[in-house]
Amino acid sequence: MENIKGRLDDIKDRVARAAQRSGRSPEDITIVAVSKLREPEEIEEAIAAGISDFGENKVQELELKYDKVISPLRWHLIGHLQRNKVKYIIDKVALIHSLDSLRLAKEIDKRAEQAGVVAEVLVQVNAAGEESKFGVSSEDAAPLIDKVLAGCSNVRIRGLMQIAPYSEEPEDVRPYFKELKQLYDELSRISHPNLSFDYLSMGMSGDFELAIEEGANMVRIGSAIFGDRDYSKRMGGL
Ligand SMILES: *Cc1c(COP(=O)(O)O)cnc(C)c1O
């Protein structure tokens, strides 16, 4: 159990059971292994154990690891993205989870066009309205999506992402998962060539089973796979 493979086997099991409780199958849920503050060797270990999606929350850290991991994988940018850093990751990531403003969308659009790609993004929603977190309010999600669809032809909106509030009691967080699923279902009815709601990214180490029960189909799990993070050793002095 105390290695990455052992912990992953356990997590896959728990994901599968939560999927079944919500009437879905394990294959419907994508596990994004959050590899921030983890070494390339640990990422290789997770790949060997069957994981192919990895999330980083800092552009510089993603760039550092990008060339160091040899095995094929899909990178996800899950943290706040500053406009001046979009150019560094636009052709490196499969999915940006943190779109939260039209200004950022315009920059992503411009850089995607220059790179000859279509950027795949999720809109980050801060349903709980926490000051410390990025993301648009539930009410602002639809207006933002309308503007992005109208003005950014190289951006494709693939769903929503949420970082739920932290609570000692995971059940306290369930209403925020429910709220986001409801919003997701509403917005998925928008018909536009650049919108295809396929991913509802919510749930982390402490609450991924709850999130799946409420409809998440993408979970971002870090410490439960790799162990506790040591923030004193940010790679390359980050
Ligand atoms: C770090 C991080 C996670 C994973 O957190 P754990 O509690 O270690 O699973 C998920 N999402 C985002 C945006 C993160 O920054």
The ligand as a Gaussian input file, in Angstrom:
#p B3LYP/6-31G(d) Opt

LIG

0 1
 C       -3.271000      20.449000      -5.312000
 C       -4.536000      20.457000      -6.088000
 C       -5.380000      19.324000      -6.106000
 C       -5.072000      18.041000      -5.385000
 O       -5.095000      18.183000      -3.999000
 P       -5.006000      16.893000      -3.037000
 O       -5.744000      17.309000      -1.829000
 O       -3.571000      16.647000      -2.806000
 O       -5.659000      15.763000      -3.739000
 C       -6.525000      19.406000      -6.870000
 N       -6.864000      20.516000      -7.560000
 C       -6.076000      21.620000      -7.554000
 C       -6.497000      22.812000      -8.348000
 C       -4.894000      21.623000      -6.813000
 O       -4.119000      22.722000      -6.828000

